[in-house]
Amino acid sequence: VASCAQASLSQLTFTWVFNEYPHFVQQDSRRFISQETGNLYIAKVEPSDVGNYTCVVNNTITKERVFSSPTPLVLRNDGAMGEYEPKIELHFPDTIPAAKGSTLKLECFALGNPVPKISWRRTSDVSFPNKVKLKNSNAILEIPSFQQEDTGTYECIAENSRGKNAARGRMSFHATPHWLQTMTDKSLSIEENLFWECKANGKPKPSYSWLKNGETLISEGRVQIENGALSISSLNLSDGGMYQCVAENKHGIIYSSAELMVLASAPSFSQNPLSRVLKARSGCDVSLDCRPHASPRAISLLCDANKLSINFRISLFPNGTLKIANVTKRDGGTYTCIAKNQFGTASTTGRLIITEPTRISQGPSSTEITVGESIVLPCQVTADPALDVAFSWAFNGQPIDFHQDADHFERVGGSFSGDLMIRNIQLNHGGKYVCLIDTDVESLSTDAILVVKGPPSPPDLVVVEEVTDSTAQLSWSPGQDNGSPITGYVIQARTPFTVGWQAVDTVPEVINGNTLTATVVGLNAWVEYEFRVLASNSVGMGEPSPPSTKIRTEDAMPDTAPTDVGGGGGTKSELVITWEPVPEELQNGEGFGYIIAFRPVGMVTWTRAVISAPSVTRYVFRNDTIPPFSPFNIKVGAFNNRGEGPFSSIATVFSAEEVPRVAPERVSAKSLSAADIEVTWELIASTPERVLGYEVVYWEDDTKPDTVGKVRITGNYTAVNVSGLQGNTQYYLAVCAFNTAGTGPQSVPVNVTTKKPPPGQPPQNVEWNLIGSQLVLQWDPVIALETESEVTGYIVSDIISLHPENALGYLIRTLSEGGLGEGSEPIHIYQLSKSFPVAVFYFVFRRH
């Protein structure tokens, strides 16, 4: 055992260093460091324990650390230590006092060879509660939150193969005093009596004493002390001060403090004056309270201006309260309360006004109303003019907030009217409305029940069952009828192919309000459906139910044939057949496709082809034996995994034709203007191929085919104008025939040059003069450039004038073989009257 001196153990912890810092001794079943004594115990010394040991004391408050001088441990040379029974070297006292709620630690360690094992027990054989903890190889028994039931005798047992030894100690329970009842500050008037009592608990039971301003109080005369109770009779000013109740036992002492203020003052009504004006309803009881602030208590007297006479209706109580029963107008007047004590006198005055009872002249009445309508609930009273009247409304027990609910509720009326207007009534506005009338002297109320009728609430629990390829059985539960019985239901359906919800046919056709099941008919096969139900009553149609779960109808053979069956065209030896595909919602099942049947007109046997792609809209049959432009009967049907459906009606189409083999002859071209060329040709007289029309191809440079332009004309025409060309430009042109198979060979190209463009300069200096009914216009002549066409004349055009309706507009342009030139600035001529004639013109241009 190595010892370590210590100071106050409550703030110290101990560790030991072996040889060099920071190599600390590790505790186990063989080594133990007591936090009670600070000593290091080694139950059985081993050769590895030889060395120097230093005690380290740690202060948990100041964080200081102190090292002792090293203590050497050496082995004796007088022979090996034999085995011996345990010797308890460290144990707890025979009696251990423990405070309530404290944590108790018992240490027990024994020397011995072999190393002893430590165990614990209670001599009463009562098992340890779960809170008990064993630490450091059972060398420490820890009992947290010590309670009365933890008391008793505890035994530590050290045992090895050579024997055992035990140490015992008794745990006694004690509790420092704690307050059950404390004192509070008091303010009492002079000559009043004081009583204070404090109560404490503890073990042992605490005793009491009293202090005043830190000095011990003695029970004598006016001051009496009995245990925790203090009483002082007939207080005077010297009794004021700070008092303390003291409770103590041998384990502790506690204090409860409070201040006593002894008051002495003349009466004052500054805090509790009579109301300047007090109103009371005729026939009720009135109390006038005279409550002066005075120390000691004042003597109070209430009287009116005519000297108060006490009778069976009028009572004056010792506390200064005046009570008048069944008041009348004669009781109205001025009342004065006078208060007196030895320090002075004070008074307060108020006026009592007696008013007539308030009566409700018109209140709301219970009624029914429809959603969306508006209503006014009246609330009007007859009241005494001296009263202030305030109106408020409550709805289903809650006050109406007219600011927050301004969209629906509004107070209307005058000073004696508090009518309630409800706009755009909704279902949630149905209930009990109470008008509350408050005056200075009384409160009244009147109420009415408002029943709001509206379309039914949504049905619920829509269930789909018994589904076939075209029908579905539905059931549902009804929603609230909202004040009007449900008269009928409507079922709607939605699929991935519809736009929104659509009404469906049902059996029964009309679903009355008592029916909660129906069969939906006319559904498409193999389509995913959702259903919802809407209820109606005399008010209207309600909101729809939540959608049902999605269901798919059973599959079936197609019952819809493709539409718009036709075709024709294509290339040589082809028969082209086209149709409008069957929509997905009408395909009735998986594996959908088309059956194409065709035969030459006049034949009996059909040739069939199958297409398994539901989106295909065209089929081409190729065979070198098909004559060109030969008529065929065709029809298209549908099929799916369940079988074949109907065919379309029979249509007639022609096989592909061949392009015309002959080119037009006698092609010629003539320039009409700077932008237009007229092309002419002879019709193709005889060819086995069909000619639907002619196509003119033109280009600017014979070496640049990418400059090609085309003009096509359908029918037996022999001429066409090509427009939008460049002026003074040479063009090459050729003509060919075309049909549905394409264009035939081109004619021999011809070339022609377009006219020079018209002058780009407009007429200038235009003047006009009105002589009688004649309008004379004059302008400067336009001289064409070398690259422009010569001017052959001028043209005057009417234009739409943006001026007032009496203004006429004209424009002058040059005329040449290249076309019309640029226009002059517009000329606006104002009519003197609506009958002004402007039919005669004289045009003159100035010559230079």
Secondary structure, DSSP 8 states (H G I E B T S, - for coil): -B----S-GGGEEEEEEESSTT-B----SSEEE-TTT--EEESS--GGG-EEEEEEEEETTT--EEE---EEE---SS-----EEEEEEE---SEEEEETT--EEEE-EEEEES--EEEEEETT-----TT-EEETTTTEEEE-S--GGG-EEEEEEEEETTEEEEEEEEEEEEEEEEEEE----EEEETT--EEEE-EEEEES--EEEEEETTEE---BTTEEEETTEEEE-S--GGG-EEEEEEEEETTEEEEEEEEEEEE-EEEE-SSS---SEEEEETTS-EEE----EEES--EEEEEETT-----SSEEE-TTS-EEESS--GGG-EEEEEEEEETTEEEEEEEEEEEE---EEEE----EEEETT--EEE--EEE--TTS--EEEEEETTEE--TTTTTTTEEEE--TTB-EEEE-S--GGG-EEEEEEEE-SS-EEEEEEEEEEE-S----EEEEEES--SS-EEEEEE----TTS-EEEEEEEEE-TTSSS-EE-EEESSSEETT--EEEEES--TT-EEEEEEEEEESS-B---------EE----------EEEEE---STTEEEEEEE---GGGS-SSS-EEEEEEEETT----EEEEE--TT--EEEEE-TT--TT-EEEEEEEEEETTEEEEE---EEEE----------EEEEEEE-SSS-EEEEEE-----SS---EEEEEEES-TT-GGG-EEEEEESS--EEEE-S--TT-EEEEEEEEEETTEE------EEEE------SS--EEEEEEEETTEEEEEEE-----TTS--EEEEEEEEE---S-TTEEEEEEEEEETTEEEEE---EEEE-SSTT----EEEEEE---
